[in-house]
Amino acid sequence: MKKVYLLLACSALGMNAYGQKTVDQKVAELLSKMTLEEKVGQMVQYSGFEYATGPQKSNSAAVLEEIKKGKVGSMLNVAGADETRAFQKLAQQSRLKIPLLFGQDVIHGYRTTFPVNLGQAASWDLGMIEKSERIAATEASAYGIHWTFAPMVDVARDPRWGRVMEGSGEDTYLGTQIGLARIKGFQGKGLGSLDAVMACAKHFAAYGAAVGGRDYNSVDMSLRQLHEIYLPPFKAAANAGVATFMNSFNDINGIPATANQYIQRELLKGHWNYKGFVVSDWGSIGEMIPHGYAKDANEAAERAILGGSDMDMESRVYMTELPKLVKEGKVDAKWVDDAAGRILAKKFEMGLFDDPYRFSSEKRQKEQTDNQENRKFGREFGSKSIVLLKNQGNILPLSKTAKTVALIGPFGKETVANHGFWSIAFKDDNQRIVSQFEGIKNQLDKNSTLLYAKGCNVDDQDRSMFAEAIETAKKADVVIMTLGEGHAMSGEAKSRSSIGFTGVQEDLLKEIAKTGKPIVLMINAGRPLIFNWAADHIPAITYNWWLGTEAGNSIADVLFGAVNPGGKIPMSFPRTEGQIPVYYNHYNTGRPAKNNTDRNYVSAYIDLDNDPKFPFGYGLSYTDFKYSDMVLSPANLKGNQTLNISVTVSNTGKYDGEEVVQLYIRDLFGKVVRPVKELKGFQKVFIKKGESQKVDFKLTPEDLKFFDDQLNFDWESGEFDIMVGTDSQNVQTKRIIWTK
């Protein structure tokens, strides 16, 4: 009893009562003092009361009482030094004074927002992506947040799915590298650092393959595809020490991921030896009832804990059902101890038992509220995420001394929209976010005139503003059109069956084109859109995504040539919804289409090309890059030799610029069919105009491995095509033989 009193006294003073013991020893000692209800309480997460990111059930008065009784382990959507401190004080009224964990969806920035994640992926710049998360962690932790529900490492091949904006696109390799950069950025020098937050790899697993691109839908795939395409980013995250995992809403082979023992217990906590904890997605434990997998809350709780879900986010079933299940002998108490222990371990690692309020600092919060260095980086990152899709006649970059420029479209003077979906709202967003109009205005010469007309709304049939827009265009030397989808049209629960321009935006574009004025089209979106008419008829097109706090300045930097765009799309852009899913690393067939004209008795549409409108990895520059002198050494390999690959990239244009050099391979024959291409490496290089650079890659047998139909992971002797180029379609190819 004296030890318990000592523990309580030291906790009240913010002291560490556990001395120099290991985290495992500290957890075991604390668990030995906890009641069953207190252990289950650690497995409960509720949302705050002002801001929800799902269908909220919280009764604020009841939640506050449960916190004081030690029956809540974590809160989400609670932020700010004052608010987190207030909630933590409630937790310190509990018997054992176990601190709360505060989680938040810090997806693409916190106070300073950066491009939406798919836009960041278009930069192919791992260093900048890591730094953006380092900044996000520094800002979020200054507001009292311990834990972010990011990165989303789902591979996604269907742009109808709204959450593509939250990930890194269609490719497993690229997505894995970006996921690792994000984790490193969030967790910094390690958990416990005041500028680090716990990262969360989500959604485990295969959520990005939702049937029909419809959010929360089922997933239907082979185990081989699951292991080869969808699991590698998660395995890499586990190996990298990501603090937590979040499971997904979908079922896998008929078993909801929330209760799926195969992925959570056998793979994650078994074969991968993962020591962190797994949180459910919002309400997903309770949602196994309408899913048809659990008959009631009691059965849902039982199946979730046995399946490996450690923390219940807003389902309200663990606290009410788990103690009964343990007492009835339906759930072994060891599973509760295991889950609660994993959660407590992270609280120890974060230093919360030493000082529950260590992240709730008004001073740090004030320092990070308007950090100009962070904004400066956001401006640079935004410009490097823009993709130049077309520049016929070299319309871009524009001259800053153009006499009259017209900005037309519904997004020209938007501020908050530039955040994109999954952003944190602040009261001063309208004042601090840079609009496109403001950014362009700031860079035009003082003797130039910038005209503006909205032209139309984002998503209705109102054409009453067309006339003003047309007259505005007629007065200009060049017209900048800003069209796309609203910032809240992509994201969670934002699936779309048609992914073209909404409302009458395309009609407005066609009317402006009739004026004969040169047009630069800027497309704002969180996903690949379909815009065939524009792609075929408008001379210059930039894909802007949603760029964040400094959006207007980032855009103007590219439009006027202060930054030469070097982004490459991380998802294939389809020609029509009927072509979806379309992705570069598809399998061949016994009747492959050899071209787009001979479509008789081959795997092809009779009314559409197989190729996407814009292929994976595609993106132009204001300069030109030429590839030459591709060399493979040795030409034929045996065993564990390393293949050295080099290519010379020359900047033959008029501007300095960055190029993303991409390495692909093809295993021509295997015991299971292999993709026509697989990305195995990339380098982003800066080359001055008139200069050349040799770019080197290395491949080992590890890069050739794949899963066969028995889930054996190995490589085979055979012929391999090695491809290097500027995108997934434009490559140089050489063939090698590699034997074991």
C-alpha positions, -999 to 999 in steps of 0.1 A, spaced: 0 0 0 29 24 8 41 19 -28 8 29 -42 7 61 -21 42 69 -32 31 64 -68 2 88 -64 22 114 -46 49 114 -72 24 116 -101 8 146 -84 42 163 -83 50 154 -119 78 130 -108 88 97 -122 80 70 -95 95 43 -116 132 52 -114 155 37 -140 133 8 -148 127 -2 -184 94 8 -201 83 -29 -199 90 -30 -162 72 2 -156 42 -10 -175 41 -43 -157 43 -26 -123 14 -2 -132 -8 -30 -146 -4 -49 -114 -21 -20 -96 -49 -15 -120 -85 -28 -119 -100 -45 -149 -121 -14 -156 -91 9 -154 -72 -13 -179 -102 -13 -203 -104 25 -197 -69 29 -213 -84 12 -244 -112 39 -248 -109 70 -269 -135 97 -272 -137 128 -293 -137 164 -279 -170 183 -280 -164 211 -304 -150 194 -335 -157 159 -348 -142 139 -376 -169 113 -377 -205 106 -365 -202 118 -329 -218 100 -299 -201 119 -271 -221 130 -240 -198 156 -227 -208 154 -190 -206 116 -190 -172 117 -207 -158 142 -182 -169 119 -153 -153 89 -170 -120 107 -173 -120 115 -136 -126 78 -129 -97 66 -151 -120 51 -177 -107 70 -207 -72 65 -221 -72 90 -250 -91 120 -265 -90 131 -301 -100 165 -315 -88 183 -283 -61 208 -290 -45 239 -275 -24 243 -245 -52 255 -223 -77 228 -234 -53 199 -232 -42 210 -198 -78 212 -186 -85 176 -197 -52 164 -183 -61 179 -149 -93 158 -150 -73 127 -156 -51 135 -127 -81 133 -104 -84 96 -112 -71 69 -87 -38 62 -105 -35 96 -122 -27 80 -156 -23 108 -182 -44 111 -214 -31 108 -249 -43 136 -272 -47 126 -309 -55 147 -339 -57 143 -377 -26 163 -386 -27 152 -422 -9 179 -443 2 205 -418 -12 220 -386 -11 258 -382 9 260 -415 -8 238 -441 11 223 -470 -2 208 -502 -27 179 -498 -8 147 -496 -13 135 -531 0 169 -542 30 164 -520 36 130 -535 37 148 -569 69 166 -558 87 132 -555 108 151 -530 113 129 -499 134 155 -481 107 181 -484 80 157 -474 99 147 -443 105 184 -434 68 192 -438 60 166 -412 88 178 -390 72 213 -391 37 198 -386 49 178 -356 66 209 -341 34 230 -345 10 203 -334 30 193 -303 31 230 -293 -7 229 -292 -6 200 -268 -11 172 -293 8 139 -288 -4 118 -317 -14 122 -353 -35 98 -373 -11 99 -402 5 89 -425 -21 72 -447 -1 46 -466 -30 30 -485 -21 23 -522 -50 37 -542 -57 31 -579 -92 45 -581 -95 83 -582 -133 81 -575 -123 73 -539 -121 106 -522 -93 96 -498 -68 94 -526 -60 130 -516 -47 117 -483 -22 92 -497 6 89 -522 -11 74 -552 -11 41 -571 24 28 -566 36 6 -537 73 16 -540 67 53 -541 41 51 -514 64 32 -491 92 57 -495 69 86 -488 54 69 -458 88 63 -443 97 100 -448 65 111 -431 70 88 -401 106 101 -397 93 137 -399 66 132 -373 86 112 -348 118 132 -353 146 123 -329 122 99 -310 91 98 -289 95 119 -258 110 148 -277 88 179 -272 87 185 -310 78 149 -318 43 133 -322 34 96 -324 27 87 -360 0 62 -371 2 40 -402 -33 37 -416 -56 21 -428 -46 -15 -421 -53 -28 -446 -62 -25 -483 -87 3 -477 -75 20 -509 -90 -9 -529 -126 -2 -519 -149 -17 -545 -162 10 -570 -141 36 -552 -169 40 -527 -157 49 -492 -162 23 -465 -170 -3 -491 -158 -40 -492 -125 -51 -506 -121 -82 -527 -87 -94 -536 -63 -124 -535 -39 -128 -506 -11 -125 -531 -22 -91 -542 -27 -81 -506 9 -90 -498 25 -77 -529 7 -44 -534 -10 -32 -502 10 -46 -473 46 -35 -481 41 2 -469 27 -11 -436 55 -36 -431 80 -9 -438 63 14 -413 63 -13 -386 100 -19 -392 107 18 -390 91 20 -355 59 38 -363 42 43 -329 7 31 -338 -14 15 -365 -51 22 -374 -72 -5 -389 -95 1 -418 -133 0 -423 -133 -26 -450 -135 -64 -448 -107 -86 -461 -118 -121 -473 -151 -115 -455 -136 -105 -421 -137 -68 -411 -102 -55 -406 -112 -43 -372 -115 -80 -361 -92 -96 -386 -69 -119 -367 -49 -127 -398 -36 -92 -405 -35 -79 -369 -25 -108 -348 -8 -132 -372 10 -107 -394 14 -74 -375 19 -86 -340 32 -120 -349 54 -123 -379 63 -86 -379 68 -85 -341 51 -51 -339 52 -36 -303 30 -5 -308 -7 -5 -305 -36 -6 -329 -65 19 -328 -98 13 -345 -110 38 -370 -139 60 -359 -167 37 -347 -155 8 -367 -159 -17 -338 -195 -10 -334 -200 -8 -372 -193 -45 -374 -230 -49 -364 -245 -33 -395 -216 -49 -414 -232 -82 -406 -203 -97 -387 -214 -91 -351 -249 -94 -338 -246 -68 -310 -222 -46 -291 -211 -75 -269 -201 -97 -298 -184 -67 -316 -162 -60 -286 -153 -97 -283 -143 -101 -319 -124 -68 -320 -102 -75 -290 -96 -111 -301 -88 -98 -336 -61 -74 -323 -78 -40 -319 -62 -23 -288 -81 10 -287 -118 17 -294 -122 51 -311 -157 63 -304 -176 30 -306 -185 30 -269 -184 -8 -267 -151 -17 -250 -159 2 -217 -194 -13 -215 -187 -48 -228 -151 -59 -222 -153 -62 -184 -183 -85 -188 -166 -105 -214 -136 -111 -192 -157 -120 -162 -177 -144 -182 -146 -161 -195 -153 -152 -232 -121 -131 -234 -89 -140 -217 -77 -112 -194 -43 -115 -211 -56 -97 -242 -68 -67 -221 -34 -66 -203 -16 -68 -237 -37 -39 -252 -36 -17 -221 1 -24 -217 9 -13 -253 -10 19 -248 7 26 -214 41 20 -229 36 49 -254 26 72 -225 58 63 -207 78 68 -239 62 102 -244 73 112 -209 37 119 -198 42 101 -165 71 124 -157 50 155 -165 14 151 -179 14 188 -190 48 188 -207 32 194 -242 7 220 -229 29 250 -231 13 284 -239 48 297 -247 56 271 -273 21 275 -288 26 312 -292 59 307 -309 44 283 -334 12 302 -341 26 323 -370 60 310 -377 73 328 -408 100 303 -416 74 276 -417 53 297 -441 84 303 -463 89 265 -465 52 260 -473 55 284 -502 85 265 -517 69 231 -511 37 243 -528 55 254 -559 74 221 -561 41 201 -559 26 217 -590 26 196 -621 29 212 -656 7 190 -678 8 211 -710 27 241 -723 20 244 -760 38 273 -776 57 279 -744 29 302 -731 44 297 -696 62 312 -678 42 345 -681 59 378 -681 55 399 -650 52 430 -672 21 417 -691 -1 447 -696 -34 432 -687 -40 398 -671 -74 383 -663 -80 358 -636 -113 340 -641 -129 312 -622 -146 303 -589 -113 297 -570 -95 330 -578 -102 347 -545 -107 317 -523 -88 315 -491 -99 287 -468 -104 264 -498 -66 265 -503 -63 244 -471 -78 214 -489 -96 187 -471 -83 173 -438 -70 206 -424 -72 223 -390 -95 253 -390 -84 285 -373 -105 316 -368 -81 338 -387 -79 315 -418 -95 341 -441 -68 367 -433 -37 345 -432 -42 322 -463 -29 336 -495 -54 336 -524 -45 330 -560 -55 366 -568 -33 380 -541 -3 359 -551 -6 368 -587 -12 405 -579 20 406 -557 42 394 -586 28 415 -615 46 447 -624 32 478 -608 22 490 -643 3 458 -650 -34 454 -645 -50 423 -629 -87 418 -637 -109 393 -620 -143 377 -627 -157 347 -608 -175 334 -639 -195 307 -622 -199 289 -589 -182 256 -582 -212 232 -584 -244 246 -598 -259 255 -632 -259 293 -627 -246 310 -660 -255 345 -650 -218 354 -644 -207 342 -679 -212 376 -696 -190 395 -672 -163 368 -674 -163 370 -712 -160 407 -713 -132 406 -687 -113 381 -709 -117 403 -740 -99 431 -721 -69 409 -712 -37 400 -730 -37 366 -713 -64 347 -693 -57 326 -663 -86 302 -657 -89 286 -622 -112 256 -622 -115 222 -606 -134 206 -577 -142 222 -544 -118 216 -515 -144 195 -497 -152 174 -528 -123 151 -521 -114 135 -488 -131 111 -464 -167 102 -474 -162 122 -507 -163 95 -533 -175 107 -567 -190 86 -595 -181 113 -621 -148 131 -616 -150 159 -642 -154 196 -636 -185 202 -616 -213 225 -624 -209 247 -655 -171 252 -652 -163 235 -685 -190 255 -703 -174 286 -689 -140 275 -702 -153 269 -737 -169 303 -738 -137 320 -727 -118 300 -753 -140 315 -780 -125 349 -773 -93 337 -789 -72 349 -759 -43 328 -748 -54 307 -718 -35 292 -689 -57 267 -671 -50 260 -634 -68 229 -620 -74 227 -583 -83 193 -569 -75 166 -544 -77 138 -570 -70 132 -607 -99 147 -626 -111 140 -662 -109 170 -684 -104 157 -720 -118 188 -738 -95 211 -718 -65 188 -723 -71 188 -761 -79 224 -766 -62 246 -739 -26 253 -746 -12 255 -711 -24 235 -680 -10 233 -645 -23 209 -619 -23 228 -587 -40 204 -562 -48 223 -531 -15 239 -519 -21 252 -483 -15 284 -465 9 299 -491 -11 286 -521 -14 320 -540 23 327 -537 33 292 -547 12 294 -578 25 328 -588 61 316 -584 54 289 -610 32 310 -634 59 338 -636 89 315 -637 105 321 -603 102 284 -599 105 259 -628 78 232 -622 92 197 -617 63 178 -603 52 144 -616 18 129 -611 17 100 -586 -15 85 -602 -25 78 -637 -51 102 -650 -80 83 -667 -97 93 -700 -131 84 -686 -146 68 -656 -153 36 -676 -115 31 -678 -111 30 -640 -90 15 -625 -62 24 -648 -26 21 -635 8 17 -650 19 -16 -633 -8 -38 -646 -4 -74 -657 -1 -84 -693 -26 -108 -708 -25 -136 -734 -40 -111 -758 -23 -78 -751 -32 -48 -772 -2 -39 -793 -14 -4 -802 -45 18 -801 -57 10 -836 -59 -28 -837 -86 -36 -812 -99 -69 -826 -97 -99 -803 -72 -82 -779 -76 -68 -744 -89 -34 -754 -120 -12 -755 -135 -8 -790 -142 29 -782 -113 40 -761 -75 38 -759 -61 16 -731 -36 42 -721 -44 69 -695 -47 105 -706 -16 113 -685 6 84 -674 20 78 -639 52 98 -634 43 123 -661 51 160 -657 67 187 -679 91 215 -673 99 249 -688 131 233 -700 138 201 -719 156 170 -707 173 145 -729 183 110 -718 213 92 -733 241 68 -727 222 42 -707 247 17 -694 241 -16 -675 270 -33 -657 275 -62 -658 253 -71 -687 246 -106 -673 245 -113 -636 247 -144 -613 235 -147 -577 238 -118 -553 256 -95 -577 247 -59 -579 235 -44 -612 248 -9 -618 227 13 -640 237 48 -652 221 72 -676 231 107 -687 204 134 -684 210 167 -703 192 199 -698 189 211 -734 164 239 -728 165 275 -717 159 272 -680 176 255 -650 153 228 -638 146 197 -618 139 163 -633 126 131 -616 146 103 -632 126 70 -628 138 34 -628 115 6 -637 120 -31 -643 100 -59 -659 104 -96 -650 95 -111 -684 86 -147 -673 77 -160 -639 58 -187 -620 31 -161 -616 25 -133 -641 44 -101 -634 35 -65 -641 45 -48 -673 66 -23 -653 75 -18 -616 90 13 -602 122 4 -583 139 37 -578 139 74 -586 161 104 -581 152 141 -583 181 160 -598 187 197 -604 205 204 -637 215 239 -650 206 248 -686 232 235 -710 246 210 -685 244 172 -681 244 149 -651 251 112 -648 225 95 -627 233 61 -611 210 34 -597 217 0 -582 196 -32 -582 201 -63 -561 182 -96 -561 161 -82 -532 146 -58 -557 135 -87 -579 116 -106 -553 78 -112 -555 51 -133 -539 41 -165 -557 7 -182 -554 18 -199 -522 29 -165 -507 66 -175 -510 87 -143 -513 116 -149 -536 131 -142 -571 137 -163 -601 164 -166 -627 154 -151 -660 153 -122 -684 146 -87 -671 140 -54 -689 156 -24 -672 139 9 -680 149 45 -672 130 75 -682 110 107 -675 77 89 -668 63 54 -669 57 55 -706 87 74 -719 117 52 -710 149 37 -725 150 -1 -722 178 -26 -720 175 -64 -713 197 -85 -690 198 -121 -679 201 -127 -641 205 -162 -628 207 -177 -593 
